[in-house]
Amino acid sequence: MSDGPRLPGVGERTAADRIVCHVDADCFYASCERLREPALRGEPVVVGMGYEPGETVGAVATASYEAREFGVESAQAISTALEHLPRRAALDADADDHDPDLERESTGYYRPVDMEYYESVAAEVRGVLHDCADVVREVSIDEAYLDVTERTAWDVADGFARHIKDRIRREVGVTVSVGAAPTMSAAKIASDFDKPDGLTVVRPEELRAFLAPLDVELLHGVGPVTARELREMGLETAGDIAETDPEPLVERFGERGRELYDRARGEDDRPVEPKGDPKSFSRESAFADPVTAAEPKYERLGTLAAAVADRTRREGALYRTVGVKAVTPPYDVNTRERSLPGPVDDPDLVDRIARDLFSEFETDPVRKLGVRVANLEFTSGEQTSLDGWDAVGETPTDRSGADRDPEPESDPPSTDGPTGQASLTDFS
């Protein structure tokens, strides 16, 4: 059922009247698993890739909120995540009788990533979104921006956002959080404001007051490193940034400093536009503390390489460049990349090159890792591997320096909730 081109009484709009919704699925992979296995509802669910019972490899792609309460986090080793989940007998300590079998059974459930199934569910969600808005910008499998300016008005925006949520829940069966605001950056903040199953509407006259008390780390495009540097400047909240002189921000962060200042004041004139073909795909993952041992770093690197290669194949892309990123203390960013003689689709090659490029950091303490494929070519033709190509040429580059949390070319990282699945972002 179409929602129609425009509500009665809604006339011509100006840019100041724009209404942007950000729709973000809550723990999407876990929600999909619960959709096909209802018995998992209300239980801690961990979804990951690369794990087999008895092995130590594999990482968490996403975890339900119930699992997060026990300390399960995105990109955590699956074996560690399962150890965090308590045993049923411990939870039933007050019971008169104990079943020995329960003592060996975890309270949580692990399910391997099934991207084909998740994509099918995401396609259903996208169908609803495109029916509810004239313009949709799909950021990732589980989030999108909608320009609904011509579909609703601010005095009924709460009801329209609720309508989007209810249609997705009713027609697809998954839960989303929705934020509505006059700008893309504020809509993103609003959708995260009351997760899970959140609904936050920020009208134009409320925007500055909504943003002012927020911690700087909650601003659109601000990561932990930038937040630390802002606090070193005495800026703790968005309101602090909005009221400061923007020049020191520009001196410290370049053009991004002006962007931070504007967005803290609720100023963001980017239109919601459908995304074109990306220039690269990458995936990054941070360790809780710097890691020196080689094994956990290579395990994480392999998981990231597999995820990037899988995403690239699903998008129908070939690549000519493979790169890695290693962030070492304090916050030095090092990247290495290798050029290929032609466009390929070869997951094993991505893994081999990533490990080879990373080898010089094998004994160094590492805070964060990343794997990237770039120089993409999109084709619907037959996939290509490196078989038959000549020797691979290498073009290493080192872009060391303070990690400034560079914002992706178009959109910020997508997270599956506060500590959700690692995101696909360009780390160039």
N, C-alpha and C positions, 0 to 999 in steps of 0.2 A: 504494500500500500504506500503510495507516495504521500509525502507531507505537503505537497503543493508548493508553488513558487513563492508565495508571499501570504502572510496573514492579513486578513481584512483590516484596513485602516493604517497599514504600514506604508508610508510614502517614501519619497526619495531620501536617501541617506547621505551623510557626509562622512569623511574619514573619522571624525570625532565620535560618530555614532556606531562605529564598527563593533560587532559582537563576535568574539573568537571563543570557541570551545576547544579545550584540550581533553581528549579522551584517552585514558590509560588503563589497560586491563590490570586487574589485581592478581599478582602471582600467576601469570597467564599459563605457563606450562603446567603448573600444579592444578589450576582450574580446569584445564583440558583433560588431565588425567582423572579428575573427579567427575567430569562430565560423562566419560565412558565407564567409570567405575564408581558409582554413587556411594559405595561402602567407605570410600576414602574421605567423605565429607566430615569435617570436624576433627580429622586425624592429622598428625604431623606428616607431611608429604615432602620428600626430597626428590628432585628430578635432576639427573646428571648425565654425564657422558664419559665413556672410556673406562667404566668400572666393571669388574667381574668379581664375584665373591671370592675371598681369599687373596686378592691382589691389593696393592696399595695405590695404583694409579686411578685416575678419574677425578673429576671435579664437579662441584655443584653448579648446575645451570640456574636453578631457582629453588626456593624453599617456601613452603606455605608459612603463613604467619604463626601457626601453631608450632612449626619446627623452629622458627626463628626465636621463639621464646626460650628454647633450650640451647641457644648459642650457635645454631647452624647458620652459615653465611654463604653468600655467593662466592664462587671460585674456590671454596674450601675443598680439601680432599674428601672424597666420598667416605673413605674409611674413617676419617676424623669426624665427619658430620654424623655418621651412624653411631659413633662412640658417644657423641654428645646427647643422644636421645636416651632417656632413662629406661629402665626395664619395667615391665608391667608389675612385677612382684613388688618393686619399690613403691610404686604408686598405690598398690593394694595392701600396704603393710598392716592396715588395721583389720583386714579380713581374717576370719577364724581359720580358714583353710587356704593353703597355698598350692597351686597347681605347678609341679616342677617344670612342666612344659612352658608355662608362662614366664618362668625365670630366664628362659633362653630366648624369649621373643621380645623384640624391641617394640616400643610403643609407636614407632614411626614406620613409614613405608617408603621404599626406594623404587623409583621407576626410571628406566633409561629414556633419554630424549628420543622423541618420535616426531621429527620435524615435518614429515609428510602429513601426519594427522594434525599437528598444530597449525600448519598452513591452511588446511581445509577448514578448521574452525575460524581462523583469522579471516579467511575469505568471506565467511558468513557475516562476521562482524563488519567487515568493510562494506558489504552490501547494505547493511543498515545505515552506516555512516554516509555513504553516497546518496542514500535515499533521504537523509535528513539535512543535507547541506548541498549548496551549489558548488562549493570549492572544498576539496579535501586534500590535505598534505599528509601522506602516510610516512611517518618517521621510521617506523620499524614494524615488526610483526604484531606488536602489542600496544602501539600508541599512534595517535594522529591528531592533527589540528583541523578544525572545521571553521570556515567563515559562514556564520548563520545570520549575517546582517539582514539579508533579504527574507529570512524565514520567520523572524520573531522580533520582539521589541524588549527593551530593558525591563519594562514593568511586568513582563510575563516570562522573562528569561529563566527564572527558577523552574517554572513548569516545563519549558521547552527542554532544558537540560535533564530534568527528571524523565521526560518522555524518551530521550535518547537512552538513558540508563535502563528504563523499563523495557524498551523494545529489545535491547541486546540481551537482557536477562530472560525475557519471555521467548524470543525467537531463536536465540543461540544457546543460552543456558550458562553464560559466564557473567561474572560481575566486573563492572568497570567503575572507575572514579572519574568524575567530570569536573573540570574547572572552567568557568566562563568569566571573561574579562575583556577590556577594550584592546588588549595587546597580546601577542603570542607569548612573550616572556611571562607576563602576569598570569595568563591562563594556565601555563605549565606549573607555576608555583601553586595556583589555586587547586589544581587537580591533585597535587601531592599533600595539600594542607590537611585533609581529613581522611586519609587512607586507613583501612580499606573501605570500599563501598561508599566513597566520599562524594559530596556534592557541595561545591563552594562557588558562589556567584559574587563577583566583585564589580560593582557598577562604577562608571567613570568618576562620579563624585566621591566614591569610597576608596579609590585606588591608592592615593598617597597615604591615607591613614592605615590601610591594610598592609602596605609594604613597610612602613616606617619601623615597627618593632621587630621585624624579622632579622634573625641572625644573618650576617653577610654570606655565610655558606649556603643559605637557601636561595640566594639570588641566581637567576638564570645564567648559566655559564661559569659560575664560580666553583672551583674545586677546593680541596683541602689546602693546597699550597698557596693559591691566591688568597684564600681566607686568612691564612697565617700572616701573609704579608700585609693584608689590609689591617689586621689587628695590630701589627707592629707600627702601623701609621696612626693608631688610636681610633680606628673605625670598627666598631663592633656590630652595628646594625645598618640596615638599609637607610634608615633615617639619618644616621651619621654621615653616610656617603652623600645622600641627597643635600645635606646642609653644608658640606665642606666645599672648599675651593677646588674645582676640577683640575687645575693645572698640575698640582703634585701627583694626581692620579695618572695624568697623561705622561708626566716625566717618568713615573715608575713602570707603567704598563703599556705605554704607547697608545695607539688608537683604542685599544681595549679599555683603557682608563676612562676615556670619554664615554664609551659604551656603558661601562659600569655605572657611571654617574647618571647617564640618561635613564637607564633602566631602574635604578634606585628611585628615580623621580616619577616612574611610571611612563616614561617616554620611549616608545618603540614603534616605529612606523612601518616595520616590515609587513608586507601583505602576505596572506596565506596563499601560497602558490604550490601546485603539484610539483613534486620533485622530478628532475630529469635524471639521466643516467649518472650514477656516482663515479668519481674518478678513482676511488680506491675502496677497499674493505679492510678493516682491521679489527682486532679484538685485543683488549688489554685487561690485565688483572693485577691487583696490588696485594702484597703480603701484609699481614698484620704488623710484622716487624721485619727488618732487613734479614734476608736469608743468605747465608754463606755456602752451605752445603750444596753440592752440584745436583744431587738426585732430585730434590723437590723442585728445583728450578727447571730442570729438563722435563720433569713430569708436567709441570704447568705449561711449559712451552709447547709440548706435544698436544695438549688439550686445546690450547689457543690456535695452533696451526690447523688442527682438524676442524675446529669451528669456523675459521675463516675460509678454508677450502670448501667446506660444505655450503656455507652461505653463498659463496661465489658461484658454485655450480647451480644452486637453486635459482640464482638470479640470471643464469644463462650467460655468464661472462667468462672470458679468457683473460689471462694476465701475462705481462712481460717482465714484471719486477716483483721480487719477494724481499721483504725487509723485516728486521726485528728492532725492538726498542728495549733498552735496559736502563732503568732509573736507579742510580747508585747514590748513597748518602753523600752530602746532605740531601740535595735534590738535583743531581746532575743527570741530564738526559743525554743518552748515547744512542744513536741509531746507526744501523748498518743495512745496506741493501745490495742486492745482486741483480743484474740485468740478464735476461734470457734472450736467446737468439730469435725467438718468435713467440707468439701468443700461445699459451698452453692452458690445459685444465688437468692438473696432475697433483692430487693431494699428497701423495708420497714425496713428491719433489719439494713441495712447500715445507713439509716436515724436515726433510734432510737439509735443505738450505737454511732453514731457521736455526736448526741445531748447530750447523757449521758456522754461521755468522755469529751466533751467541757464544761460541767456544772461548773467545778471548775474555769473556766475563765469568767463566766457569767458577773461578775461585773468589770473585769479588762479592761483597755484600750487595744484594739487590732488593730494592723496595717494590719495584713494579716491572712487569714484563709485557711486551706487546708483539704481535705478529701482524704483518700487513702484506697485502698483494695490491699492486698498482699498475698503471698504464693499461687500463681495462679496455677490452673490446667486447661488445655485446653482439651475440650471434645466435640465431635459431638453428644454425647448421650443426654438423657433426662435431662433437667435442674432440679436442686435440691433446695429446700427451707429448712429452719431450722425446719419445722414441724416434730416432732418426735424425734428431737435431745434432749439430756439431757441439763441441765443448762449450759449456756455459761460461760466458764472460762475467767477470765480477767488477762492480763499481762501488766499492765501499765508501760510505760517507760518515762523518762523525759530526753530529750537531750537538756538541756538549754545551752545557750551561744550565742556569737555574731553570727549573721546570715552572713555566708560567701558566700551566693548565691551558694551553691554547684551545680556544673554542673551535669545534669542528666547522668546516666551511659553511655549513648551512644550519645544522641542528645540533643541540647538545646531546650527550649520551643518553640513551634510553635505559632506564632501570626498571626492573620488575618490582616496583615498590621500593621502600627505603633501602633494603639491602638485597635487591633482586639480581637477576641474571646479569652477567657482564655484558657490556654493550659493544656494538659495532660502530666504531668511530675512526675517522682519519687522524692518525697521530703524526702526520707530516707537519 
